[in-house]
Amino acid sequence: MARCKKVLVTGGAGYIGSVTSEQMLDKGLEVIIFDNLERGHKEAIDKRAKFIKGDLRDEAKIMKVMKDIKPDAVMHFAAYALVPESMKKPDMYFRNNLYGGINLVNAMSKVGVGKIVFSSTCATYGQPKKVPITEETPQNPANPYGESKLQFEKVLKWYNALEGMQTVFLRYFNACGATKKFGEDHDPETHLIPLVLQVALGKREKVFVYGDDYKTPDGTCLRDYIHIVDLAQAHILALRSKYSGAFNLGNGSGYSVQEVIETAREVTGHAIPAEIAPRRPGDPAALIAAADKARNLLKWKPKYPELRVILESAWEWHQAHPFGYSGKK
């Protein structure tokens, strides 16, 4: 860790960026957060971190920040991440996720910052023909969001090949859970666990289950859920490591939509009405990660793989923040 004491975190006011920043600060690192607060929350920025408001699409701004800060490494979380939105506004996703990323890595190159840990996604794989998904599974994104992430991975590969920059891509599956201080607050909310908990909080009447006729044990989709703290620890291990390239992050086992709802009922003590709805186009039956590479090379071992523990942490945070970070109805 001695080689990386000062870390610039783009998107550090977002869900994953805020928790990873918290975990790095707990380990004594100096954290500088760069975020435009368009979709992040100022309340999600750890008070121990330095905050700079800015947008990666502003080439001059990120260049100045990089020169002023001269970090040892960059953790890059800043991105748009709504699949349906990306299908309607692909240009917006490529401008932000790809062009903004190019501005970032170009500034790193010019200042001599030689390490980046990139928050990528399993969406780069599209709809795989078999699971679990390994890093060698063909990447065939099914939407502009996944494509924008894959294209930036390719950009980073060239910086690695041409300049020797250490470039790590962490492709993760379903981030969930919370710490005591920081949790999940999106607008609009599209993730299953916060949607289920919003029903328990009385903010929604019911949760929709999109399809119950998949070839899975209970007919509902299987997904690999990973606690946000485990995800953050993987980023810190990648920061410490000597490796470049892709790492899948997941628990290697899936929970169905029905299992999530039933476990949430137990955790919250709420009935959580659920209604079966038609399948959504493009939803694979199962998305499960093979994370052997991360376990073997990064020495990553998830501490909170149990669904109940994940839901309990999320429920605690949502009860304390029923209207998210703003506190407004």
C-alpha positions as CSV (number, residue, x, y, z in Angstrom):
1,M,0.0,0.0,0.0
2,A,3.0,2.3,0.5
3,R,3.2,2.9,-3.3
4,C,-0.3,4.2,-3.4
5,K,-1.0,6.7,-0.6
6,K,-2.9,9.4,-2.6
7,V,-5.9,8.2,-4.7
8,L,-8.1,10.3,-7.0
9,V,-11.6,8.8,-7.0
10,T,-13.9,9.8,-9.9
11,G,-17.6,9.4,-9.1
12,G,-16.8,9.2,-5.4
13,A,-20.2,10.7,-4.5
14,G,-22.0,7.7,-6.0
15,Y,-23.0,4.4,-4.4
16,I,-19.9,2.3,-5.0
17,G,-17.4,5.2,-5.1
18,S,-18.6,6.5,-1.7
19,V,-18.2,3.1,0.1
20,T,-14.8,2.4,-1.6
21,S,-13.6,5.9,-0.5
22,E,-14.8,5.2,3.0
23,Q,-12.9,1.9,3.1
24,M,-9.7,3.5,1.7
25,L,-9.9,6.3,4.3
26,D,-10.3,3.7,7.0
27,K,-7.0,2.2,5.9
28,G,-5.2,5.6,6.1
29,L,-5.1,6.6,2.4
30,E,-5.5,10.1,1.2
31,V,-8.6,10.3,-0.9
32,I,-9.6,13.1,-3.4
33,I,-13.1,12.8,-4.8
34,F,-13.8,14.3,-8.3
35,D,-17.6,14.3,-9.0
36,N,-20.0,16.6,-10.8
37,L,-22.9,15.6,-8.4
38,E,-25.2,15.1,-11.4
39,R,-26.2,11.7,-10.1
40,G,-24.1,11.4,-6.9
41,H,-24.9,13.0,-3.5
42,K,-22.8,15.5,-1.6
43,E,-24.0,13.8,1.6
44,A,-22.4,10.6,0.3
45,I,-18.9,12.1,0.4
46,D,-16.9,11.1,3.4
47,K,-15.9,14.2,5.4
48,R,-12.3,12.9,5.6
49,A,-11.9,13.2,1.8
50,K,-11.1,16.2,-0.2
51,F,-13.8,17.1,-2.7
52,I,-13.4,18.7,-6.1
53,K,-16.5,19.4,-8.1
54,G,-15.9,18.8,-11.8
55,D,-16.9,16.9,-14.9
56,L,-14.7,14.5,-16.9
57,R,-16.2,15.8,-20.1
58,D,-14.4,19.1,-19.3
59,E,-10.9,18.2,-20.5
60,A,-9.2,21.3,-19.1
61,K,-10.7,20.8,-15.7
62,I,-9.5,17.2,-15.2
63,M,-6.1,18.1,-16.6
64,K,-5.7,20.9,-14.1
65,V,-6.9,18.7,-11.2
66,M,-4.5,15.9,-12.3
67,K,-1.6,18.4,-12.4
68,D,-2.5,19.9,-9.0
69,I,-3.1,16.7,-7.2
70,K,-0.6,14.4,-8.8
71,P,-2.2,11.2,-7.3
72,D,-0.4,7.9,-7.1
73,A,-3.3,6.2,-8.7
74,V,-6.9,6.7,-9.9
75,M,-10.1,4.8,-9.2
76,H,-12.6,5.5,-11.9
77,F,-16.3,5.1,-11.0
78,A,-17.8,8.1,-12.8
79,A,-20.4,6.9,-15.4
80,Y,-24.0,6.8,-16.4
81,A,-25.3,3.3,-15.6
82,L,-28.9,2.9,-16.6
83,V,-29.4,0.3,-19.3
84,P,-32.9,1.5,-20.5
85,E,-31.7,5.1,-20.7
86,S,-28.7,4.0,-22.7
87,M,-31.0,2.4,-25.2
88,K,-32.8,5.7,-25.7
89,K,-29.8,8.1,-25.4
90,P,-26.7,6.2,-26.7
91,D,-24.9,9.4,-27.5
92,M,-25.1,10.6,-23.9
93,Y,-23.5,7.4,-22.7
94,F,-20.6,7.5,-25.2
95,R,-19.9,11.1,-24.4
96,N,-19.8,10.6,-20.7
97,N,-18.5,7.0,-20.2
98,L,-16.1,6.9,-23.2
99,Y,-15.1,10.5,-24.0
100,G,-15.0,11.4,-20.3
101,G,-12.8,8.4,-19.7
102,I,-10.5,9.3,-22.5
103,N,-10.0,12.8,-21.0
104,L,-9.2,11.1,-17.7
105,V,-6.6,8.7,-18.9
106,N,-5.0,11.3,-21.2
107,A,-4.6,13.6,-18.2
108,M,-3.0,10.7,-16.3
109,S,-0.6,10.0,-19.1
110,K,0.5,13.6,-19.4
111,V,1.1,14.0,-15.7
112,G,2.7,10.6,-15.3
113,V,0.1,8.8,-13.2
114,G,0.7,5.1,-13.9
115,K,-2.2,3.2,-12.3
116,I,-5.9,3.1,-12.8
117,V,-8.6,0.8,-11.3
118,F,-11.6,1.0,-13.5
119,S,-15.2,0.2,-12.4
120,S,-16.3,-2.0,-15.3
121,T,-19.4,-4.3,-15.5
122,C,-20.7,-7.7,-16.4
123,A,-22.8,-5.8,-19.0
124,T,-19.7,-6.1,-21.3
125,Y,-20.5,-9.8,-21.7
126,G,-24.1,-9.3,-22.9
127,Q,-26.1,-12.5,-22.8
128,P,-23.6,-15.3,-22.3
129,K,-24.3,-18.7,-23.6
130,K,-23.2,-20.4,-20.4
131,V,-22.6,-19.6,-16.8
132,P,-20.6,-19.1,-14.6
133,I,-19.0,-16.3,-16.6
134,T,-15.2,-16.2,-16.8
135,E,-13.0,-13.3,-17.9
136,E,-12.5,-15.2,-21.2
137,T,-16.3,-15.3,-21.9
138,P,-16.8,-13.5,-25.2
139,Q,-17.8,-9.8,-24.7
140,N,-20.8,-9.0,-26.7
141,P,-22.7,-6.1,-25.0
142,A,-26.5,-5.9,-25.6
143,N,-26.8,-2.2,-24.9
144,P,-24.9,1.1,-25.3
145,Y,-24.1,1.1,-21.5
146,G,-22.2,-2.2,-21.7
147,E,-20.6,-1.1,-25.0
148,S,-19.4,2.2,-23.6
149,K,-17.7,0.3,-20.7
150,L,-16.1,-2.2,-23.1
151,Q,-14.8,0.5,-25.4
152,F,-13.1,2.2,-22.5
153,E,-11.5,-1.1,-21.4
154,K,-10.0,-1.3,-24.9
155,V,-8.7,2.3,-24.6
156,L,-7.0,1.3,-21.3
157,K,-5.5,-1.8,-22.9
158,W,-3.7,0.4,-25.4
159,Y,-2.4,2.7,-22.7
160,N,-1.1,-0.4,-20.9
161,A,0.5,-1.8,-24.1
162,L,2.0,1.5,-25.3
163,E,2.9,3.3,-22.1
164,G,3.1,0.5,-19.5
165,M,0.2,2.0,-17.5
166,Q,-1.2,-0.4,-15.0
167,T,-4.8,-0.8,-16.0
168,V,-7.2,-3.0,-14.0
169,F,-10.9,-3.6,-15.0
170,L,-13.2,-4.9,-12.3
171,R,-16.2,-6.4,-13.9
172,Y,-18.8,-6.8,-11.2
173,F,-22.3,-8.2,-11.1
174,N,-25.0,-7.0,-8.7
175,A,-23.6,-4.5,-6.1
176,C,-25.9,-4.3,-3.0
177,G,-25.9,-3.8,0.7
178,A,-24.6,-0.8,2.7
179,T,-22.3,0.4,5.4
180,K,-23.7,2.3,8.4
181,K,-22.9,5.6,6.7
182,F,-23.4,5.0,3.0
183,G,-26.0,3.1,0.9
184,E,-27.9,2.9,-2.4
185,D,-29.9,6.0,-3.5
186,H,-30.6,6.2,-7.2
187,D,-33.2,8.3,-9.1
188,P,-34.8,6.5,-10.8
189,E,-34.2,3.3,-8.8
190,T,-34.0,0.2,-10.9
191,H,-32.2,-2.3,-8.7
192,L,-34.2,-5.2,-7.1
193,I,-33.1,-4.9,-3.4
194,P,-33.8,-1.2,-2.9
195,L,-37.1,-1.6,-4.8
196,V,-38.1,-4.4,-2.5
197,L,-37.1,-2.5,0.6
198,Q,-39.0,0.6,-0.6
199,V,-42.2,-1.6,-0.5
200,A,-41.3,-2.5,3.1
201,L,-40.9,1.2,3.9
202,G,-44.4,2.0,2.4
203,K,-43.0,3.9,-0.5
204,R,-44.3,1.4,-3.1
205,E,-47.4,-0.8,-3.1
206,K,-45.7,-3.8,-4.5
207,V,-42.6,-5.1,-6.4
208,F,-42.8,-6.5,-9.9
209,V,-41.3,-9.9,-10.8
210,Y,-40.5,-9.8,-14.5
211,G,-41.1,-13.4,-15.6
212,D,-41.6,-16.6,-13.6
213,D,-41.1,-19.1,-16.4
214,Y,-37.3,-19.1,-16.8
215,K,-35.3,-22.4,-16.7
216,T,-34.3,-21.8,-13.1
217,P,-35.3,-23.7,-9.9
218,D,-38.2,-21.4,-9.1
219,G,-38.7,-19.9,-12.5
220,T,-37.4,-16.4,-11.7
221,C,-34.1,-14.9,-12.8
222,L,-30.8,-15.8,-10.9
223,R,-28.3,-13.1,-10.2
224,D,-25.0,-13.0,-8.4
225,Y,-25.3,-10.4,-5.6
226,I,-22.1,-9.0,-4.0
227,H,-21.9,-6.9,-0.8
228,I,-20.7,-3.4,-1.4
229,V,-18.0,-3.7,1.2
230,D,-16.6,-6.8,-0.5
231,L,-16.6,-4.9,-3.8
232,A,-14.7,-2.0,-2.1
233,Q,-12.1,-4.4,-0.7
234,A,-11.5,-5.8,-4.2
235,H,-10.7,-2.3,-5.5
236,I,-8.2,-1.8,-2.7
237,L,-6.6,-5.1,-3.4
238,A,-6.4,-4.2,-7.1
239,L,-4.7,-0.9,-6.0
240,R,-2.1,-2.9,-4.1
241,S,-1.5,-5.5,-6.8
242,K,1.0,-5.6,-9.6
243,Y,-1.6,-7.0,-12.1
244,S,-3.3,-5.5,-15.1
245,G,-6.3,-6.8,-17.0
246,A,-9.8,-8.0,-16.1
247,F,-11.2,-9.5,-13.0
248,N,-14.8,-10.7,-12.4
249,L,-16.2,-9.9,-9.0
250,G,-19.0,-12.1,-7.7
251,N,-19.8,-14.8,-5.1
252,G,-20.0,-17.5,-7.7
253,S,-23.6,-18.5,-6.7
254,G,-26.9,-16.9,-7.6
255,Y,-30.0,-15.9,-5.8
256,S,-33.3,-15.8,-7.6
257,V,-35.7,-12.8,-7.6
258,Q,-38.1,-14.9,-5.5
259,E,-35.4,-15.7,-3.0
260,V,-34.5,-12.0,-2.6
261,I,-38.2,-11.1,-2.0
262,E,-38.7,-14.0,0.5
263,T,-35.5,-13.2,2.5
264,A,-36.5,-9.5,2.5
265,R,-39.9,-10.4,4.0
266,E,-38.0,-12.2,6.8
267,V,-35.6,-9.4,7.4
268,T,-38.1,-6.6,7.4
269,G,-41.2,-8.3,8.8
270,H,-43.2,-6.9,6.0
271,A,-45.5,-8.8,3.6
272,I,-43.9,-7.2,0.5
273,P,-46.6,-7.9,-2.1
274,A,-45.2,-9.1,-5.4
275,E,-46.9,-9.2,-8.8
276,I,-45.7,-11.4,-11.7
277,A,-45.2,-9.2,-14.9
278,P,-44.2,-10.2,-18.4
279,R,-40.5,-10.8,-19.0
280,R,-38.3,-7.9,-19.9
281,P,-36.6,-8.1,-23.3
282,G,-33.0,-9.2,-23.0
283,D,-33.1,-10.5,-19.4
284,P,-30.9,-13.6,-19.2
285,A,-32.1,-16.4,-17.0
286,A,-28.9,-16.4,-15.0
287,L,-25.9,-14.1,-14.6
288,I,-23.3,-15.7,-12.2
289,A,-19.6,-14.8,-12.0
290,A,-16.6,-17.1,-11.9
291,A,-14.3,-15.0,-9.7
292,D,-11.4,-17.5,-9.3
293,K,-9.0,-15.1,-10.9
294,A,-9.7,-12.4,-8.3
295,R,-9.5,-14.9,-5.5
296,N,-6.2,-16.4,-6.7
297,L,-4.3,-13.3,-7.9
298,L,-5.7,-10.5,-5.8
299,K,-6.3,-12.8,-2.8
300,W,-9.8,-11.5,-2.6
301,K,-12.2,-13.3,-0.4
302,P,-15.8,-12.0,0.1
303,K,-16.7,-11.6,3.8
304,Y,-20.4,-11.1,3.3
305,P,-21.7,-13.5,0.7
306,E,-25.0,-14.4,2.5
307,L,-28.1,-12.8,1.1
308,R,-29.6,-12.3,4.5
309,V,-26.5,-10.3,5.7
310,I,-26.6,-8.2,2.5
311,L,-30.3,-7.4,3.0
312,E,-29.9,-6.7,6.7
313,S,-27.2,-4.1,6.0
314,A,-29.3,-2.5,3.3
315,W,-32.4,-2.5,5.4
316,E,-30.6,-0.8,8.3
317,W,-29.4,2.0,6.0
318,H,-32.8,2.4,4.2
319,Q,-34.6,2.7,7.6
320,A,-32.2,5.4,8.6
321,H,-32.6,7.1,5.2
322,P,-36.2,6.4,4.0
323,F,-36.0,9.2,1.5
324,G,-32.4,8.7,0.5
325,Y,-29.6,11.2,1.2
326,S,-31.8,14.3,0.6
327,G,-34.3,13.3,3.4
328,K,-37.1,14.8,1.3
329,K,-40.3,13.0,0.5
